[in-house]
């Protein structure tokens, strides 16, 4: 019988069975896999993913698992490289609670461990259900950003358990793996403060790599510090403060966290999604954007703290800062009517008119909206024109929110929007068709070879 939290988490991870998952958990996992692959493919030409691929291939001498984008590497470096691709565009799914998260980041660990152990797609889905459950329950239990730690710290633990399950670890080995992962995987919140760097899109990839690394070590007999959470100088004392987790999974859809996560409809930090949706809706009523005198964004406290507090958010110099800037994302959405990689290019960031418009944007906390968070993520855009006319638009739940989910057609449109510019229409169709069969696919890792083959054909 388990007595501490690490033992309980290991019990849950190793006892979860695909056959017992509710149907909606399975279908939503497949949707998240499709969305995750699209995000990774859309980032193939971005600088940080290219750096990650080169470094991963160099680290292994070109042997091992195939990397998304080409090359081969060890399981832990493959986790890192694929993870950077998944996260870099800031377009993958989200969970909001005391601590926000992007749980689809766990897929890089699932893919690496799943391929290494030659597990079928059904086992990948079970591992994903475990990873989402653990990470989201931890986010519900305690905020760690207020104590100076980044949310990816929780991801080290969730990815470790997913890997432990796929690699077939015994219970005691999984507990040791958690002890190792939790000790080496704490990450500073500095990653998301001030002017943001490439590392913003790499931090979870590093956390997932640590999780896989810990599971591989434990599989060979390495022991880890224990008890991870309750021990002297342990996780509770150093990172999170004490908390408890009362529930992990269950029999019904409502018992699982995976379906409660939200898919982004544009590549920007999640708290800005409803502001962007409002800007898109308001834009036709404005006409000539040169008529805009000022913009006010009414939002909730967490949005202010994460994407509107730092002065750098009003004059972003990097893509990473811009996609985490509420004033910038709102202004560029009003001007361009779209949010794609182009909106975060160096040329767009340097545009004088856009910079001036961002400087005329105000972000204000609305206490009513603060009370609605994290169940809802509301934003209101108030635009004053040069003749004094005031236009308003509110969005409570943006497209893709778990209260306003994307349809299958909406998910396909997002997939195609990310994949077709990189690989073409036929390739996008082939990858979608293969990835859609995850639940019954005996060799799901072959989708990576398909992606790379399609990429080779376009070069």
N, C-alpha and C positions, 0 to 999 in steps of 0.2 A: 504494500500500500504506500502511495506517495505521500510525503509530508511537506515538502517545500515546493516553491513555485517552479523551479527548473525541472523537477521530477514530474510535476503535473503537465507542464508543456511538452515534455518528452513523451509522456503517456499518450497525450492527445495526438501528437504528430505521428506516432508509430501505429496507433490503433485506428486512425481514420481509413475508411474503405471507400473506394470509388462507387461500389455497388450500393452503398448506403447514402450517398449524397442525393439531396433532392434534385429533381430534374432542372429546376431553374438555376441552381448553383452550377450545374454542368453547362447549361447553355450560356450563362453569363461568363463563365470561364473561357469558353470558346470565343465569345465576343471580345473579351479582354486580350486574348492571344492575337486575334486579328488586329486589334487596335495597336497593340504593342509592336507587332511586326511593322505596321505602317509607320509608326513613329521612328523605328530604327532605320527603315529604308529611306525615309525622308531626310535623315541626317547623314547619309553616306558621304556627302561632299563637304560636310562641315569640318572645321579645323580640329577641334578636340577629338572627335571620333577617328579622324585620320591618324592623329598622334597616338591614340590608344591602340589602334590596329598595328601600327609600325612597332610600337614598344612591345606589345604582346607577342608578335611574331619573332622579334629579336630575342625575347626572353626564352623562347623554347627552341630556337633554331629551325623553326618551320615544321615541327612535328606535333601531332596531337589532334585536338578537335578543330574543325573548320570554323573560322571566324566570320561573323556577318560582315560582308564587304570584301572578304578574301584573306588568304593566309591561314596559318594554323598555329595553335598554341596549347599550353597546358590548361587543365580545367579551371584553375583559379584565374589565370590571365584571360582566358576566354570569357569568364564571367565578367571581368572588369571591362574588357573591350566591348562586348555586346551590351553591357549595362550603360556604357557611355552613349552608345548609339540610341538606346531606348529612351534615355532621359534628356538628351542634349537639346532637343527642340522645345522642351517644356510643354509637351503635347500629350503626355500619357496620363492615365487615370489618377483620380484623387480621392482621398477620404479626409473629411474634416471633423475634428473633435477637439478635445483639450490640446492635442497635438495634431497638426495636419500631416498628411503622408501621401506618397505616390506608390501604392502597393504593387502596381504592375512592374516596378523596378525589380521585384523578386523573380521575374521570368528569366532573367539572365542566369541566375543560380539554378533555377529549375531546368533550363535547357542544358546547361553544362553537366550537371549531375545526372540528369535524365539520359543524356546521350552516353556519358561515360558508363553508366550502369545498364545501358541498352533497355530502358524501360519504355513501354508503349505509351501512347498519348493519354490513355485513361489514367495512368499513374502520374503523368504530368499534371493532369487536372486535379487529382487528389492532393498532390503536393502544393498546387496553387491555392486550393481551398484552405489548406493548413497555413500557408504563408500569409494570405490575406487575413485569415481569422486572428492569428497571433499578432500581427502588426497592428491591425485596427483595434483589437482589444487593449493592447498596450497604449495606443493613442487615447483610448477612452479612459484609461486608468490614471494617467498622470501627464501633465505638461512638463517637458524637459527644456524647452527653449527658454523659459523664464529663468532657468538655472544655468544658462550658458551653453547648453548642449544642442546639437542639431538633431532634427527628427530622424535622420538616417541611422542614428544609433540603434533605434528599435529594429531597423531593417537588418542589421547584422544578425539579430536573434531569429527573426522570421526566415531569412534566407538560409541560415544554418540548419534550422529544423526541416525546411523543405529538402535541403541537400541530404541531411541525415536520413530522412525517410526514403528518398530515392536510392541512396547508396546502400540501404539495407542495414543500417547500424542497429545494434542491440540497444536496449533501454539505457544501460549504464554508459555505453559509448556516447549516446545522444546527450546525456546529462554532462558528460565531460566536454563534448563539443560545445555545448552552450556556455560552459565555464570559460573555455578558451575564447570563444567568439565575443562574449560579453566583456571580457577583460581587455581585449585588443581593439574592440570596435567602437569605442566612444569617440564622437566627433564634435569638434567645436562649432558653435553657432556662428563664429566669425565668417564661415562660408557664405552666409546670407546677410551680412551686414555691410553697409556702405556701398562702394563701387564693387560690383560683383565680377568675378573672374571666371575663366573656363571651368574652374573646379566646382562651381555651382552645379554644373551638369554631370560631374564625375563623382560626387561625394557618395551617392548611394552605390554606384558601381564598385567603389572601393569597399564599402560596407559589405556588399554581397560577396565580393571576393574574399573578404575576411571570414564570412560565414562558411563558404565552401572550403576554404583553407582549413578552418577549424574542424569541419566534418571529416575531411580527408585524413587529418592527423589522428583524430579520435578513432577512425576506422582501423588505423594501424596500431592502436593501443596507447596513444598519448593520453595522459590524464590532465584534467584541468582544474582550476580553482573552484572550490565549493564551500558552502552553498553560494551560488552566484548572487542571488538577490539579497538574502537575509544575512550573509556573512559579514564579519568585521571588515570594514573598508570596502564593502561590496556595493552592488548596484543601488540598493535603496539608500545607503548612507552617502555615497559619492555622487550619484547621478540624478535619481528621480525622486527621492523621498519614498516613504513606505506606501504601498498600495496593495490592493487585492484584485484578483480576476475571478468573478463568480461563475462565468459561463464560457464554454468553448464548444461551438458547434451544437448540433442537435438534429432533430428529425424533420423539421419543417424549413421552408425557405427563410422564414423570419428569424430562425435561430442562427443563420450564417451571415457573416459580414460581407462576403464578396459581392452579393447583389446590392449592397448599400453603398458601394463606391460609385463615383461619378466619372463619366467619360468627358474629356474636354472637347469642345467643338472648334476651338482655335488654339494655336500654340502660344499660350501666355499663362502666367501664374493664375491659379484657379480663382483667387478672390477677385480678380479683375474680369472674370468671364461674363457676369451679368451686366457690368458696366459696358463691356464691348457689345453685348447683345443690344443694350439700350441705345448705344451710339449708332449701331447699324440701323435700328428702327427709326431713330430721330433724323438721320442724315438726309433723307429725301425732302424733309420739311424745311431744311436750312437753305438748300440751293447753293449759292456761291459761298464757299467756306470763308472767303475774305470778309464776309459780313459778320463773322463771329467776333464779338467784343470780349467775351469771357465765358469760361466753363466752370461749373461747380459740380463736384461729384459728392453726393451724400451717400455715406457708406457706414460700415460697422467697424468697431474698434480694432478687431484683428487685422482687417485690411489696412487700416491706418498704420498699425504697428509693423506689418510685414512689407507692404509695398508702397507706402506713402510717407514714412517717417523721415527717412534720410534725405538730406539735401541733394545727394547724387541722383535721386529719382526724378528731379526736375531738369536735369541736364545729363542724361545718360550718355556715357562714352563707349559702352560695350553692349553687345547683344544681350549678355546675361543680365545687366542692369536694366536695360530697356524692357525685357519681357517680364521683369519683376517691378515695373513702375506703373502704378495706377494712372497717374496723370499722363504719361506718355502713351500707354495703350489706349486710353480713352480718346486722346487727341488724334492719334494716327488712325484710329477706327473711324472717327468722324470725317477725316480728310480723305481716306483711301477707300473706305467701304469694304475692306478686307484686312485680315491679319494672316500673313504668311511669312516665310523667311525673308521676303523682300522688305517687309516693314522693319526689319531689324538689321538691314545691311548698313555698312559704314556710310554709304551715300545718303540713305534715308535719315540716319541719326544726325547727319551734319546739315540737313536742310534748314536754312535760316527761318523760313516761314513756320515750319513745324516746331522748331525750337522756341520761337516766339509764342506760338499758341500754347505750348506746354507751360511756359512761364506765366501765362494768363489763366491757368487752371488751378482751381482751389479744391482741396479735399477736406470734407467736413464729416465728423462722426455724427450719425443720427442714432440717438439712444434707442429708438424703437427698432431700428435695424440691428443694433447690437444685441438686443434681447431676442431677436429671431435667430441669431447665429448659435450653433453651427447647423441647425436643422435646415435653415435657408441661408442663402448668400446674396441678399438684396443690394442693389445699387440704383440710385436715381441720378440721371444726367440733367442738369439745368443749364441751358445755353441762352445767353443774352446776346441779341443781335445789335447791329450798329444803330438801328432805329429805336432801340429800347424794348423791342418785342422779346418776350421770354418764352422759350419752348422747353418742355419737360418730357422725360420718358423714364419709366421705372421698369425694372425687371427683378422679380423675386427669385426665380430659379432659372438659370440659363439653360439652353439646350444641352442635353447630356447629363444634367443633374439627376440624381437618383429619383427625385420627385418629378422630373420632366425628361425622362430618358430618351435617348436617340432611338429612332426606329431602325430596323434593319437597313432600310434605304438610306437613312442618315449616316449610319456607320459605314456603309459601302461608299457613300459620297466622300466621307472623310478619308477613307482608305485610298480611294482612287486619287483624291487630291494630293496625297502625300507620295504615292507610289508611281503614278503615271509620269510625272515630270522627271523622275529618276530612271525608270525602267521601261516605260511605254505601256500601252493599253493591253496588249496581249500578255505581257509578263504579269501585269497587275491581276488580270483575270486568272492566270495559272496559279499564282501564289495564293490568291483568295480561295480558289477552289481546293487547293491542297490543305491550307491551314484550317479551313472550315471543317475538315474531317478529323480534327484532333482527337475527339472522343473515341474513334475507332481506328486510328492510324497506328499500325504496329511499329513504324519507324518515323516518328514525327520530326526528328532532327534533319531528315532529308530536305525539309523546306529551306534550310540554310544553304545547302548545295544548289537548290533551285534558284534562290535569290542571287547567289554569286554567278551562276550560269547566265541568268538573265542580264546581270550587270556586265558580264564579259561581252555579251552580244551587242550591248549599246555603246561600248567604248571603241 
